[in-house]
Amino acid sequence: MARSGDSPAHETTPSTVSHSPRDASSKPAGRPDVLVRRARLEDEPHIRAFTQNTFEWGDYVADAFSEWLQSGSDVYVAEVDGIPVGVTCVAYPAEGEAWFQGIRVKADLRRMGIASMLTETSIAGARERGARVSRANIDSDNYRSQGLAKTMGFRQVSRISEFTVPLAGCLLSEADVLSKDQLTSADASLAGVESDAGIESGAGIESRAGIKSRDGLAPTDGNMHLAIQVTRATPEEAGQLFDAASKQIRYLGCEYVWISLTRQNLARAATEEWLLVARDGRGKTLAGGLMSNPYVEDHIHTGPEDEDGRDAHTDAEGGDLHVQADAAEGHLHAHADAEKGYLCAGLGSLFGTREGVVAIIRHALGLLGTQAAKRNITPGELFVSVESESPVAEELLSNSRQAGLDMREHGETGLWELRLTG
Ligand SMILES: CC(C)(COP(=O)(O)OP(=O)(O)OC[C@H]1O[C@@H](n2cnc3c(N)ncnc32)[C@H](O)[C@@H]1OP(=O)(O)O)[C@@H](O)C(=O)NCCC(=O)NCCS
């Protein structure tokens, strides 16, 4: 459908009704009148109804909807005859940057320009909020959404390779596994748990990895005695990491949302997430990566009962599911009959040397296992996403396997971008 140059969406503030119908004068016969407006909490049952079977696995949008509304994001619905039939959300994860997510249109009303209308309204709203760029993440095989993005002027600027690393399948060394008491107050509070220790400050946790011969890792600087140390970087240290990071990656993210890699964004990420840095024994920076706060998932992509490729689910009947990582002192041992679900975390924006990156993954797994034990939740998996063109992506799979990590390819997405200025 042709875009309407005089769409009222371009004239209203995002706090008011957006527009309806788009390009009404040229609306082909049989196409419904569509109103795009701001979403309201009471839209949720309608959204749940038409998003139930969006994908084979279902959809997350209805569950996220009320959170979207509370988060300060712009959330729009498209309605036909007063009933919501389309939805989308625009978040603002960094200064000047809009993130388009969760666009859905009821199956029997697709290909009628509804998503285009929602996107036009989103773009207008993002401009009014001062965003200079909008981005979206689209699965590499989602041709409909790619078509929509192209129609709206977006272009693909990067590809993201995704991997899962089930904690249960990894050989962690004792050094990777932190005792519960090693969690600092800062790390514990980020993850929403109480810390017993609560005394350390600054960079916090340290672990040593990559020094055992069974890891099969090439020793740093050819010196077997130089351990790789992984710590959580402070916002001040983030500034120093920026130069190394910007040589290999362009975007910052550890889950599904990606923002520009800038000094300022990196420093903020160090405060809000866990910016992990690996250094050799002489203090030279080897690698970095951003780990999300752990979260509980009701299923994981890979697990002990996943031999035939099925997703592992918690046992709804009350917990004979049992996951135990081969780790020191049983720290990672947890039962599903504690809190339901699996503790998972995202790890992204990896850059640096292969030894450093593997050490960071091991450390992140150790952190996840420790948190899981502390919260009495079954440890799940790390969801690792890296820019496909980065040197890390190329080597990640073989190096991690060599290092005893059960790293599995999950898929690839495209990062799409629309410049809103100029
Ligand atoms: C993707 C989706 C939101 C598009 O909604 P829609 O209302 O059908 O989209 P529109 O009618 O506005 O189409 C806009 C453009 O998208 C592309 N497109 C949409 N559906 C398409 C299809 N089935 N095949 C090819 N291109 C398609 C076309 O380029 C189209 O422009 P055109 O009609 O002028 O050729 C809808 O298909 C949907 O809800 N899919 C499932 C959820 C999903 O994948 N969301 C995106 C996750 S990133």
The ligand as an SDF file (V2000), in Angstrom:
LIG
                    3D

 48 50  0  0  0  0  0  0  0  0999 V2000
    4.9780   -9.3410    9.9330 C   0  0  0  0  0  0  0  0  0  0  0  0
    3.5200   -8.8520   10.0930 C   0  0  0  0  0  0  0  0  0  0  0  0
    3.4420   -8.0010   11.3630 C   0  0  0  0  0  0  0  0  0  0  0  0
    3.1400   -8.0150    8.8670 C   0  0  0  0  0  0  0  0  0  0  0  0
    1.8260   -7.5110    9.0740 O   0  0  0  0  0  0  0  0  0  0  0  0
    0.9040   -7.0500    7.8410 P   0  0  0  0  0  0  0  0  0  0  0  0
   -0.1840   -6.2090    8.4050 O   0  0  0  0  0  0  0  0  0  0  0  0
    0.5050   -8.2440    7.0770 O   0  0  0  0  0  0  0  0  0  0  0  0
    1.9170   -6.1910    6.9880 O   0  0  0  0  0  0  0  0  0  0  0  0
    1.5220   -5.1570    5.8370 P   0  0  0  0  0  0  0  0  0  0  0  0
    0.2440   -5.5770    5.2060 O   0  0  0  0  0  0  0  0  0  0  0  0
    1.5940   -3.7860    6.3890 O   0  0  0  0  0  0  0  0  0  0  0  0
    2.6860   -5.3980    4.8140 O   0  0  0  0  0  0  0  0  0  0  0  0
    3.7590   -4.5220    4.6890 C   0  0  0  0  0  0  0  0  0  0  0  0
    4.8150   -5.1590    3.8330 C   0  0  0  0  0  0  0  0  0  0  0  0
    5.3730   -6.2880    4.5000 O   0  0  0  0  0  0  0  0  0  0  0  0
    5.7260   -7.2900    3.5240 C   0  0  0  0  0  0  0  0  0  0  0  0
    4.9420   -8.4940    3.7640 N   0  0  0  0  0  0  0  0  0  0  0  0
    3.9660   -8.6520    4.6720 C   0  0  0  0  0  0  0  0  0  0  0  0
    3.4680   -9.9080    4.6030 N   0  0  0  0  0  0  0  0  0  0  0  0
    4.1540  -10.5400    3.6380 C   0  0  0  0  0  0  0  0  0  0  0  0
    4.1100  -11.8450    3.1090 C   0  0  0  0  0  0  0  0  0  0  0  0
    3.2380  -12.7660    3.5620 N   0  0  0  0  0  0  0  0  0  0  0  0
    4.9610  -12.1610    2.1200 N   0  0  0  0  0  0  0  0  0  0  0  0
    5.8380  -11.2580    1.6540 C   0  0  0  0  0  0  0  0  0  0  0  0
    5.9240   -9.9830    2.1140 N   0  0  0  0  0  0  0  0  0  0  0  0
    5.0940   -9.6410    3.1030 C   0  0  0  0  0  0  0  0  0  0  0  0
    5.3850   -6.7010    2.1780 C   0  0  0  0  0  0  0  0  0  0  0  0
    6.5270   -6.0380    1.7110 O   0  0  0  0  0  0  0  0  0  0  0  0
    4.3190   -5.7040    2.5380 C   0  0  0  0  0  0  0  0  0  0  0  0
    4.2090   -4.6490    1.6220 O   0  0  0  0  0  0  0  0  0  0  0  0
    3.2510   -4.8110    0.3490 P   0  0  0  0  0  0  0  0  0  0  0  0
    1.9640   -5.3880    0.8310 O   0  0  0  0  0  0  0  0  0  0  0  0
    3.1540   -3.4130   -0.1620 O   0  0  0  0  0  0  0  0  0  0  0  0
    3.9890   -5.7460   -0.5540 O   0  0  0  0  0  0  0  0  0  0  0  0
    2.5290  -10.0500   10.1850 C   0  0  0  0  0  0  0  0  0  0  0  0
    2.7780  -10.9070    9.1000 O   0  0  0  0  0  0  0  0  0  0  0  0
    2.6250  -10.8280   11.4720 C   0  0  0  0  0  0  0  0  0  0  0  0
    1.9440  -10.5300   12.4520 O   0  0  0  0  0  0  0  0  0  0  0  0
    3.4740  -11.8670   11.4710 N   0  0  0  0  0  0  0  0  0  0  0  0
    3.7000  -12.7020   12.6550 C   0  0  0  0  0  0  0  0  0  0  0  0
    4.4590  -11.9820   13.7190 C   0  0  0  0  0  0  0  0  0  0  0  0
    5.8450  -11.5400   13.2540 C   0  0  0  0  0  0  0  0  0  0  0  0
    6.5390  -12.2370   12.5490 O   0  0  0  0  0  0  0  0  0  0  0  0
    6.2090  -10.3400   13.7210 N   0  0  0  0  0  0  0  0  0  0  0  0
    7.4830   -9.7450   13.4370 C   0  0  0  0  0  0  0  0  0  0  0  0
    8.5250  -10.2590   14.3530 C   0  0  0  0  0  0  0  0  0  0  0  0
   10.0650   -9.4500   14.0410 S   0  0  0  0  0  0  0  0  0  0  0  0
  1  2  1  0
  2  3  1  0
  2  4  1  0
  2 36  1  0
  4  5  1  0
  5  6  1  0
  6  7  2  0
  6  8  1  0
  6  9  1  0
  9 10  1  0
 10 11  2  0
 10 12  1  0
 10 13  1  0
 13 14  1  0
 14 15  1  0
 15 16  1  0
 15 30  1  0
 16 17  1  0
 17 18  1  0
 17 28  1  0
 18 19  1  0
 18 27  1  0
 19 20  2  0
 20 21  1  0
 21 22  1  0
 21 27  2  0
 22 23  1  0
 22 24  2  0
 24 25  1  0
 25 26  2  0
 26 27  1  0
 28 29  1  0
 28 30  1  0
 30 31  1  0
 31 32  1  0
 32 33  2  0
 32 34  1  0
 32 35  1  0
 36 37  1  0
 36 38  1  0
 38 39  2  0
 38 40  1  0
 40 41  1  0
 41 42  1  0
 42 43  1  0
 43 44  2  0
 43 45  1  0
 45 46  1  0
 46 47  1  0
 47 48  1  0
M  END
$$$$
